[in-house]
Amino acid sequence: MVVVFGGAFNPPTLAHKEIYYLIEKKVGFDHFIFLPVSNKYNKSTLIPDNYRIDMLSLLINELPKASLSLLEIDDRNYLGTYESLKRLQAEYSDQEVAFIIGSDNLVKIKRWINADALIKEFKFIVINRNKQDANKIIEKDPDLSACKENFQVIPGFNQYISSTAFRDSLDPSYVPDEIYQYIMEKDLYRGN
């Protein structure tokens, strides 16, 4: 299985690292791909791509089965998760591709580009966040419930660190040491 973890990674935190180990333990995978969204995605707090790529590179140095995909960074326009997963599935045609999603995004997934096809065609590994119950979210939504076999909810994620919390506090305990040093050297997130 190839597991794809998309996101802003603005910055990558210890929670992102913990998710790698949690999925490795609970699901298992042959390959784990970090897929950062590009600055073409409309998100006001997003720092330039090159900084997030550098920080993700630092993070994956410690993760043996991980790599970084610049698929969305290299796109001219933001095409959405569905198109990215289709291209990754073509690249890894001999393996199942699964996408990690937080329960907070599960609530919003039907607003994503090509949401219907995305939900029907791909597997999702769902991480509960903010004390949400992903199983209840899936059961209550008719479209998600109709494809519930495509959603695997992973319990045991107790990390409440987020990129937003780091940007708000600059607390060094939220990120790996080498990423914190990089942030300080590059003078990032000081205006947030």
N, C-alpha and C positions, 0 to 999 in steps of 0.2 A: 504494500500500500504506500502511496505517496500522499503525505499530509501537507496541505497548503495553509499557511497562516498569513492572511492578508491584514493590512492595517496601516495606520499612519506611522507607528513606531516613533512617536514625537515627544520624548525619546524612547528608545527601548528600555524597559525596566526589568527588575528582578522578577516581576510577575510574568513577563513574556518568556523568560528563561524557565520559570517554574512550569509553565504550560507545556513547554517542550518535554520536560521530564515526566510530567503527569500523563501526557498522551503516550509517551514511550512505554510507561508502566501499564496503563489501563487498556490501551488499544494495540500498540506496537506499530512500527512502520519501517519501511526500507529506506525512505528518504523523507526529509522534512524541509519544506521550502518556505522561507520568509519572503513575502510578496508585498513590498511597500507600495502604497499608492503614491502617485506623482503629484507634483504641485498643480497639475491640471485639474485635480479634484478640488472642488470648491470648499475649502476648509480654512477659515480665517487665521487660525493659530499655527498653521503648518510652516515650519522653517524650510529653507531650500533643500531640495533632494540630496545634494552632495553630502550635507551634514548627516542626514538620517542614514544614508548608505554607509558612510564611514562608521557610524555608531553600530549599525547592524553587523558590519564586518567584524568589529571588535567583539560583539556578542557571540557570533557563530564560531569564533575561534575555539571556544570551549565546548562546542556541541558537535560531536563526531559525525552525525548523520545529517547535519544541517547545511543548507546552502542559501544563497541570496539570489532571487530572480529579479531582474531589472525590466521585466516584461512591461509593466505598467509605467515605469519611469520612462522607458524608451518610446512609448506610444505618443503619437502627435496629439491625440485627444483622449479624454477619459472614456473608456469603452464599457466599463463595468465588470463586475466579478464573473458574470456568466461567460463573457468573451474570453477573459483571462483563463478561466478553468477549461474552456473548450480547447484553447491552444496548449495548455499544459497537458490535458488528456491526450492530445495528438502526439505530444513529445514523449509521453510515458504510456503509450498505447497498450502495453502489455500489463499494466497495473491499474488498480482502482485508485482514483483520485478523490480525496475527501477534503473538505474545507472546514476550518475551525471558525466557529462563530460564538460570540458571547450571547447569553440570554437577553441582554439589553438590545442587541441588534436583531435578535430573532423577532422581537416585537415589530421592528421596522422593515423586515426583509421584503414584504410585499410591495414596498415602494422602490425597491432596487430595479435597475435596468434589467429587462427580461426576467422578472421575478418568477413568473409561472414556469418557464422552462428551467430556470435555475433550480427551483424546488423539486421539480419532477425528475431531472436528469442527474443530479449530483448528490453525493452523500455529504452529510454534515456531522461534525463532532461539536456538540454544544457544551459550552462551559457556563455553569450558573454564575451570574454576577449580581452584585447588589441585593443579595438575599432573594433573588427571583427564583421561581420554580419553572424551569424550562419545560418539564413534562406537562404542567398545567397550561402553559402558553400554547403548546402544540395541540393539546386536546381541545382547547376552547376555540381554536381557529379552524374553520372547515377546510381551508386549502392546505394548511400544514398537517392537519389530522389525516387528510386523504393520502398524504405521502409520509406518514409517520415512520415507515420503515427506513426512510432516508435520513432520519435523525437519531444519532446516538448521544444521549445525554451522559456526561461524565461527572460523577460526584467527586467530592474530595478537594475541590479547589477553594482554598480558604484565604487566598491572598487578596488583600483589598488595596494594594498599590495600583495606581494608574498613572499614565503619562500626565494626565491633567493635574493630579495631586502633586506630582513632581514639579511641573511647571509653576504651580501656585506657591510651592514652598521651597523649592531647590534643596530639598532634604536629601543628603547624599546616601542615606540608607535605602532609598527607593530604587537606585540604579547600581549596576556593577561598578566597582572602583575605577576601572579603566574608562568607562563611559563618563563617569563624573569628572575625571581629569580632563577628558576631551572637551566636555561642556565648558569647564572653567577656562581651558586654554583658548577656546574659540569664542568665549564670551557669549554663549548662547542662553536664551530664555531670561535674560536679565530685565527685559522690558515688559514681561508678562505680569 
